[in-house]
Amino acid sequence: MIRYNVTVTVQKTDFNEWIGWMKSKHIPDVLETGLFESCEIQRHLNDENDSVVTVTFSYQCQSLESLEMYQSEYARALQKEHTERYAGKFKANRVVAAIEGRLVK
């Protein structure tokens, strides 16, 4: 399994509108590509700057091939839509990780 983690820092004043749009529009559009199985949303609780909120979207897919197809076929348009809508209000960082296992108590 592959995780595609997108960490976004957004201005606190824009957060409620932005997260609503992410949940109602952007994430469903990403999942509708059929290349990801799920998206987990994690709001960071230890932001050092009170004027921003940081959120990680963790998309899960079966293979690097699925992720590469997403990146080549869909990512540019979806990222452009987000950037145009929230220009100057966010910073994003993307990380790809392989799931090596899970330990459960």
N, C-alpha and C positions, 0 to 999 in steps of 0.2 A: 504494500500500500504506500501511496505517496501523499504527503501533505504539502499543500501550497498555501503558505501563510502570508497574508497581506496585513501588515501593521500600519495603521493610519493614525496620525495625530491631527486632531481638528480643534479649531477654536471652540472654547466652551460656549460662547454665545451662539454658535451655529450648530451645536451638537444635536439638539432635539430634532430639528428639521432634517439634518443630514442623516442621522441614524434611522429616522422614519423612512426616508427615501431609499436608503441602503436596504432596509428590510422589505419594503414594498415593491421596489423596482430593480435595483442593481443585483442583489443576490438572486432573486428569482430568474433574472435574465441569464446570469452565469449558470445556474443549475439547469435551466432549460436547454443548454447546449447538449445535455446528456452525457457530458464528460466527467462530471463530478457526482459523487453519491450524496454528499452532505456538506453543510457549512456550519461550523461552530463559531459563535461570536463570543469573544472574551474582552470585557472591559477591564483595563488595567486599574488597579486600586492604588498604586504607588506613584502616581504622577507627581513629579517634583515641582512642576509649574502649575499653579492654580488656574491659569488662563486657558489651559488645553485639556482635552480628554484623549486618551490613547486607547484604541480598540484593535484587537487582532481578529481577523477573519481567517479561519482555518478550514480550507476546502480539502476534501479527501477524494482521491481518485485511485483507480486500480493500478495504473502504470505510468511510467515516464512518457510513453507514447501518447496516452490520453492527455497529459499535461502539455506536451509539445503540440498536439493538434489544437488544443484550446488556444495556446499562445500564437500559433500561426494563423488560425482561422477566425478567432473571436476577440482575443484580448485587446487588440489595438482599438477597435470600435467601442468596446465597453469602457475601456480606460479613458478614451477621448470624451465620451459622454460625461463621465464623472469629472474629469478635469475641466471641461467647459462649464459645467454647472457650479463647481466649487473652486474655481481658480483662485489661488492666493489664500485659501482658507484651510489648507491641509498639507501634510507631508506624508508620503507613503514609502514603505520599504517592503520588498518581496523576498521570501526565502523558500526554497524547496527542500524538503526533508523526507527521508525514507523512514517509515515506521519499522523499527527494529523489534518491537515486542511491547508487551504490557505486563507489568507486575501488579498483582492484586493481592491484598491481604486476605 
